[in-house]
Amino acid sequence: MAKRCVPQVVWHIAVAAMILMGVALPSLAQTAAPRKSAPMYDPATEVTMKGTVEAVKQLAGPRGWAGTHLSLKTDAETLDVHVGPSWFLTQSKISFAKGDQIEVTGSKVKFENSDALIAREIKKGDKTITLRNAQGIPAWSGGHRRS
Protein backbone atom coordinates (compact mmCIF):
# COMPACT_ATOMS: atom_id res chain seq x y z
CA MET A 1 0.00 0.00 0.00
CA ALA A 2 2.84 2.40 0.72
CA LYS A 3 3.99 2.20 -2.89
CA ARG A 4 0.53 3.30 -4.10
CA CYS A 5 0.42 6.36 -1.78
CA VAL A 6 3.64 7.89 -3.06
CA PRO A 7 2.47 8.21 -6.70
CA GLN A 8 -0.89 9.57 -5.50
CA VAL A 9 0.86 12.21 -3.36
CA VAL A 10 3.06 13.22 -6.28
CA TRP A 11 0.02 13.37 -8.54
CA HIS A 12 -1.89 15.55 -6.03
CA ILE A 13 1.08 17.92 -5.70
CA ALA A 14 1.35 18.21 -9.48
CA VAL A 15 -2.37 18.96 -9.83
CA ALA A 16 -2.21 21.57 -7.05
CA ALA A 17 0.81 23.22 -8.71
CA MET A 18 -1.00 23.38 -12.06
CA ILE A 19 -4.06 24.95 -10.40
CA LEU A 20 -1.91 27.54 -8.65
CA MET A 21 -0.11 28.39 -11.90
CA GLY A 22 -3.44 28.70 -13.67
CA VAL A 23 -4.61 31.24 -11.09
CA ALA A 24 -1.33 33.09 -10.49
CA LEU A 25 -0.01 33.56 -14.05
CA PRO A 26 -2.99 35.47 -15.45
CA SER A 27 -3.00 37.83 -12.47
CA LEU A 28 0.75 38.41 -12.86
CA ALA A 29 0.29 39.13 -16.55
CA GLN A 30 -2.35 41.75 -15.74
CA THR A 31 -0.08 43.61 -13.33
CA ALA A 32 2.97 43.67 -15.59
CA ALA A 33 3.60 47.20 -16.83
CA PRO A 34 3.28 47.52 -20.60
CA ARG A 35 6.38 48.73 -22.41
CA LYS A 36 5.95 52.36 -23.35
CA SER A 37 7.35 53.39 -26.67
CA ALA A 38 8.67 56.87 -27.26
CA PRO A 39 6.39 59.21 -29.19
CA MET A 40 7.14 59.87 -32.84
CA TYR A 41 8.27 63.26 -34.13
CA ASP A 42 5.41 65.17 -35.73
CA PRO A 43 6.45 68.18 -37.88
CA ALA A 44 2.89 69.54 -37.56
CA THR A 45 3.43 70.15 -33.82
CA GLU A 46 6.83 71.84 -34.16
CA VAL A 47 7.48 74.78 -31.81
CA THR A 48 10.49 76.82 -30.69
CA MET A 49 10.89 77.44 -26.96
CA LYS A 50 13.47 79.29 -24.90
CA GLY A 51 14.23 78.51 -21.31
CA THR A 52 16.60 77.38 -18.60
CA VAL A 53 17.83 73.82 -18.11
CA GLU A 54 16.57 72.70 -14.70
CA ALA A 55 18.06 69.19 -14.86
CA VAL A 56 19.98 66.85 -17.16
CA LYS A 57 18.94 63.19 -17.02
CA GLN A 58 20.49 60.08 -18.53
CA LEU A 59 17.78 57.48 -19.08
CA ALA A 60 18.24 53.89 -20.17
CA GLY A 61 16.98 53.32 -23.68
CA PRO A 62 16.37 50.30 -25.88
CA ARG A 63 19.32 48.10 -26.80
CA GLY A 64 21.29 49.33 -23.77
CA TRP A 65 22.14 52.88 -24.80
CA ALA A 66 21.63 55.92 -22.58
CA GLY A 67 19.44 58.78 -23.74
CA THR A 68 19.76 62.39 -22.64
CA HIS A 69 16.68 64.28 -21.46
CA LEU A 70 16.55 67.88 -20.28
CA SER A 71 14.05 69.46 -17.95
CA LEU A 72 13.40 72.85 -19.58
CA LYS A 73 11.77 75.65 -17.60
CA THR A 74 10.11 78.25 -19.83
CA ASP A 75 8.04 81.28 -18.84
CA ALA A 76 4.89 79.16 -19.18
CA GLU A 77 5.80 75.60 -18.17
CA THR A 78 8.45 72.99 -17.48
CA LEU A 79 8.89 70.34 -20.18
CA ASP A 80 10.79 67.10 -20.57
CA VAL A 81 12.98 67.52 -23.66
CA HIS A 82 13.89 64.26 -25.40
CA VAL A 83 17.32 65.06 -26.85
CA GLY A 84 18.88 61.82 -28.10
CA PRO A 85 21.57 59.24 -27.36
CA SER A 86 24.24 60.48 -24.96
CA TRP A 87 27.01 59.17 -27.24
CA PHE A 88 25.70 61.40 -30.05
CA LEU A 89 26.01 64.51 -27.86
CA THR A 90 29.53 63.51 -26.80
CA GLN A 91 30.49 62.92 -30.44
CA SER A 92 29.00 66.33 -31.36
CA LYS A 93 31.09 67.97 -28.59
CA ILE A 94 28.15 69.60 -26.86
CA SER A 95 26.89 69.18 -23.32
CA PHE A 96 24.18 70.66 -21.17
CA ALA A 97 24.13 71.57 -17.49
CA LYS A 98 21.67 72.97 -14.98
CA GLY A 99 21.32 76.72 -15.51
CA ASP A 100 22.12 76.72 -19.24
CA GLN A 101 20.00 79.10 -21.32
CA ILE A 102 18.88 77.25 -24.46
CA GLU A 103 16.47 77.50 -27.38
CA VAL A 104 14.87 74.25 -28.51
CA THR A 105 13.01 73.63 -31.75
CA GLY A 106 11.08 70.38 -31.71
CA SER A 107 7.82 68.49 -31.82
CA LYS A 108 5.54 69.07 -28.81
CA VAL A 109 3.90 65.75 -27.92
CA LYS A 110 2.13 64.00 -25.05
CA PHE A 111 4.22 61.35 -23.29
CA GLU A 112 3.03 59.54 -20.17
CA ASN A 113 0.20 62.11 -19.76
CA SER A 114 2.58 65.11 -19.79
CA ASP A 115 3.73 67.55 -22.42
CA ALA A 116 7.16 66.76 -23.81
CA LEU A 117 9.35 68.12 -26.57
CA ILE A 118 11.25 65.92 -29.01
CA ALA A 119 14.20 68.13 -29.89
CA ARG A 120 15.15 68.69 -33.53
CA GLU A 121 17.63 71.49 -32.90
CA ILE A 122 19.09 73.03 -29.74
CA LYS A 123 20.92 76.35 -29.57
CA LYS A 124 23.18 77.07 -26.61
CA GLY A 125 25.08 80.32 -26.85
CA ASP A 126 26.81 80.36 -30.24
CA LYS A 127 26.57 76.54 -30.65
CA THR A 128 23.76 74.73 -32.43
CA ILE A 129 23.24 70.98 -32.56
CA THR A 130 20.92 69.50 -35.17
CA LEU A 131 19.49 66.26 -33.81
CA ARG A 132 16.85 65.49 -36.44
CA ASN A 133 15.98 66.67 -39.93
CA ALA A 134 12.78 68.58 -40.75
CA GLN A 135 10.81 65.31 -40.93
CA GLY A 136 12.10 64.26 -37.51
CA ILE A 137 14.47 61.53 -38.68
CA PRO A 138 17.31 61.30 -36.14
CA ALA A 139 20.80 62.28 -37.33
CA TRP A 140 22.25 59.22 -35.55
CA SER A 141 19.98 56.75 -37.37
CA GLY A 142 21.66 56.93 -40.75
CA GLY A 143 18.42 58.29 -42.24
CA HIS A 144 16.19 55.39 -41.19
CA ARG A 145 12.95 55.97 -39.31
CA ARG A 146 11.62 53.49 -36.77
CA SER A 147 8.71 51.41 -37.97
Phi, psi and omega in degrees: 000326182298324180295325180291325184291324182297309179298324179294320179296315179298317180297318179296320179295318180297317179296317180297319179296318179295321178295314179299318179295322179295330179272318187284318185298314178298323180289326175293320180296326180289331182270349179293132182288132178289148179288127181266128177266151180292147179292154179273151177291133179235105181304335181291340181253019184291134178222163172239128183228141175249146178182192182246135176289120178270329181200151175242126183237140173253115182248143178291132180246183179295154178061021171086358180275159179260136178251144179264131174236146176241143170264115185251120178262118176255182176296332187258332188196173172242127185240151170273120179258118177275109186270294181159188181297138181301322181297329180292320177295316179300314180297326181277358178058046174224144177219164181230148179218159177305133179098346178297138172268123182224163172235125184242129170252127182188182182268119178276122185226169171263133177217121182052047176066019177229156174288141178218165180231121174270110187289134171257322181212139177231129176252131178225107184063234179265007179258141175229133174245128176261116184264328182218158175277182185300335178272355178093008180284125184298141179295333182275354185271356183073021177089007181258133178266146175299151175269000000 
